[in-house]
Amino acid sequence: MVDRVISWTEYHQTIEKLAEQIQTSGWEFNQILCLAKGGLRVGDILARIFDQPLAILNVSSYGGNDNRQQSQIRFAEHLTNFGELGDRLLLVDDLVDTGVSLERTLDWLQNYAPHLIEIRTAVLWYKARSHAKPDYFVEYLEHNPWIQQPFEHYEK
């Protein structure tokens, strides 16, 4: 599998394209929930663009020597938020790879916040091998490349 290297400029432009797509849809939400680590920067920028509160849920599914092996999904005990979570939630991550993390997070949210009326999902990249399709995505990746994001060099 060939890597796809993303520059900081492309990364920020992709987030802006995602914001345009969400805005154009006309859907009104009252909270953004980002999945850490990958969705932190995306969620932060979208929260600023849409002027909505940001909540953070730490979810981990990758590890191994090269940080490319998906393993057991782990959730933080609580999410970070001021007050009660909004009832129209935009769930944000950087990408959907297999779809397992996204599906498991949606299940986790139903138990954690049963008051939710609607959840929509938004990612920058949607890989073909995923069995979960996000509501909003910028790029569909038919050949499932590894995305080298501009901050990954800090992991080495």
N, C-alpha and C positions, 0 to 999 in steps of 0.2 A: 504494500500500500504506500503510495507516494504522499509525502506531506504537502500540505498547502500552507505556505508561509504568509501570514497576515501582518502588514505594517500597522503602526499606530494610526496613520492617516486612514487606511482602509478600514480599520477597526471602528474608528469614530464615525466614518461615513456610513458604515453598515448599521450602526445603532441609529443614526439619523434616518436612514431609509425605513427601519423598523418603526420608528416613531411616526413617520409619514403614513405608513400603512395602517397603523392603529388609529391615527387621527381620521384618516379617510373613511374608515369603517363606520365612524359615528357612534361606536359603542362607548357608553359612559361607565366608568369604573370609579371606585372611591378608595382604592388601596392598591399598591404594588407590593408584591412579595417576591423577593429575589432569592434564588438558591445560591448559597455560598459554597464554593469559592467562585466558580465560573460566572455566575450571574450577578456578582456584586457590582462590577463597573457598569454593566448594562442597566441594572436596576437603579443605580444612583443617577445615571444620566437621564433615564426615562422619568424618574421621580421629579427631577428638576425641570424637564421639558413640560410635563403635564401638571406640575405643581400639586402632586399627590403624596400622601405619606408613604414612607418606605418601611417595610418590615423585612427581616432577614431570617432565613431558615438555613442552618448549616446541615448540608447533606453530603455524604461522602460515599463514593462508589469506585473510585480509581485509586490504584496504588501500584505496588511492585517496584522493581529497580528502575524502570524507565517511566513510571507513573502512567502507563498506558494499559494496564490490566484491570478490567472491571471485575470487582469482587462483590462481597456482600454490601448491601446498601445500609448505611447507618444514618439515623436522624438525631439531631440534637434533642434534648429533652423538651426544650421550649423554643419558641421563636422570639426574636427581638422585635418589640413593637411598643408604641405608646398607646395604652388603652386597648380597647377591644379591636380586633381585626375587622376591617370593612366587610360589607356583605357582597360587594361586586369586586372581585379580586382579579387583578392581572398578575399571573404567575410568570416570572421571567427567569430565563437561564441563557447561557451563551449558545448552547446547541443541544440538539436531541440526537443521540447516537443510536442506541438500541431501543430507546423508549421506556426501558424498565424504570429508570429513576423518575421520569415524568409521571408514569402511571402510579408508582408507589407513593409519590408525593401527593398526588390527587387523592388517593385512598387515605393517606395520613391526615390530610386537611379535613376530610369529611368527618373524621373522628375528633380532631382537635377543635374544629370550629363548625359545629352542625348548623349554625345560623346562616351559613353562606347561601346566597341566592344564586349566584353565578360565578364561575371561574373560567377565565380564558387564558390560554397559554401563548407566550411569545418567546421566540428564540431568533438568534441571528442565522444559524445554520441548521438545516434539517437533512439528516442523512437518510439515504434510500433504505438502508437496512432497519430503520426504526419501525416498529409496529405501532407506534403512537404518533399521530400527526398533530403538530401544534396548530393553534388557530391562526397565528401570525408567524411568518418567517420570511427572511429576506432571500435566502438562497437554498435551493434544493440541490443536494450533492449526490448525484447518481452513483458515483464510484467510491463513496465513503472514505475520503482521504482523512488522515489525521490532520487536524487544524493546529498549526503552530501559531499560537497567539502571541502578540508582541511582548507580553510579560512573562512568558515561560522561561526565559533565560534566568530569571531569578530562582527558579526551582533547581538549578544545577549548581 
